[in-house]
């Protein structure tokens, strides 16, 4: 099992920045990918950004150039630097991690609310 705890979501004005973090604990030795997803009210959960243990990253088109995902392997932490925030970025942001031998969908955190006011 892997436990994930997110922090850093809050209310911010349009154009502002946030840097939520996610700390993983438990069976973390075989983690190969970590990422962020988000779910806005009435919408499906969608990928925001992922990063592999080797540092390869992937971003949703809607956040490219504004968001940066980073990973501190020594601290089992993943960050999401969010700049130039827009009201449409408002959502609950969930941390996800996948490990060898774990469930295909990975493990999920409880989510952190990000609200961007116009």
C-alpha positions in Angstrom: 0.0 0.0 0.0 1.0 3.6 -0.6 -0.4 6.5 1.2 -0.5 10.0 -0.3 -1.1 13.3 1.4 -1.6 16.5 -0.6 -1.3 20.0 0.7 -1.1 23.5 -0.7 -4.4 24.1 -2.3 -6.3 27.3 -1.5 -8.1 30.3 -3.0 -6.1 32.4 -5.3 -6.8 35.3 -7.7 -6.6 34.8 -11.5 -3.0 35.2 -12.6 -1.7 34.0 -9.3 0.5 31.0 -8.4 0.3 28.0 -6.1 2.6 25.1 -5.4 0.7 22.1 -4.0 2.8 19.2 -2.8 2.2 15.5 -2.3 4.1 13.2 0.1 4.1 9.4 -0.4 4.6 6.9 2.3 4.3 3.1 2.8 5.5 0.7 0.0 7.3 3.4 -2.0 10.4 1.5 -3.0 9.0 0.5 -6.4 7.2 3.7 -7.4 7.8 4.5 -11.0 5.5 7.4 -11.7 3.8 10.2 -9.8 1.3 12.7 -11.0 -1.5 15.1 -10.5 -5.0 14.9 -11.8 -7.9 17.3 -11.2 -11.7 17.1 -11.1 -13.9 20.1 -11.5 -17.6 20.1 -10.5 -19.7 18.1 -12.9 -16.6 17.0 -14.9 -14.6 13.8 -15.2 -11.2 13.6 -13.5 -8.4 14.5 -15.9 -4.7 14.3 -16.1 -2.7 17.4 -15.3 0.9 16.3 -15.2 3.0 13.2 -14.6 6.6 12.5 -13.9 8.5 9.2 -13.9 11.2 8.1 -11.6 13.7 9.0 -14.3 12.3 12.5 -14.6 10.3 12.3 -17.8 7.3 14.6 -17.7 3.9 14.8 -19.4 1.4 17.6 -19.3 -2.1 18.3 -20.4 -2.3 20.7 -23.2 -4.3 23.1 -21.1 -1.5 23.6 -18.6 1.6 23.4 -20.8 3.8 26.5 -20.2 2.0 27.4 -17.0 2.4 24.3 -14.7 5.6 22.5 -13.8 5.8 19.1 -12.1 8.8 18.2 -10.1 9.9 15.3 -7.9 12.1 15.0 -4.9 12.9 11.2 -4.8 14.8 11.5 -1.5 11.7 13.0 0.2 9.1 10.9 -1.8 7.5 14.2 -2.7 6.0 15.6 -5.9 5.2 19.3 -6.4 3.1 21.1 -8.9 4.1 24.7 -9.6 1.1 26.4 -11.0 1.6 29.8 -12.5 -0.8 32.2 -14.4 -3.8 30.5 -12.9 -7.1 30.8 -14.5 -10.7 30.4 -13.2 -10.9 27.2 -15.3 -8.1 25.7 -13.3 -10.5 25.5 -10.3 -10.8 21.9 -9.2 -9.9 19.3 -6.6 -6.4 18.3 -7.4 -5.5 14.7 -6.7 -2.1 13.1 -6.3 -1.6 9.7 -7.9 1.3 7.3 -7.9 2.0 4.0 -9.6 4.3 1.3 -8.4 5.5 -2.1 -9.7 3.0 -4.7 -8.6 0.4 -2.2 -7.5 -3.1 -1.6 -8.9 -3.3 -0.5 -12.5 -5.0 2.8 -11.6 -2.4 3.5 -8.9 -3.0 5.0 -5.5 -4.8 8.3 -4.8 -4.6 11.0 -2.3 -7.6 12.6 -0.7 -7.4 15.7 -2.9 -6.7 19.4 -2.3 -9.0 22.2 -3.4 -7.7 24.8 -5.7 -10.1 27.8 -6.4 -9.1 30.5 -8.8 -11.3 33.7 -8.6 -11.7 36.0 -11.5 
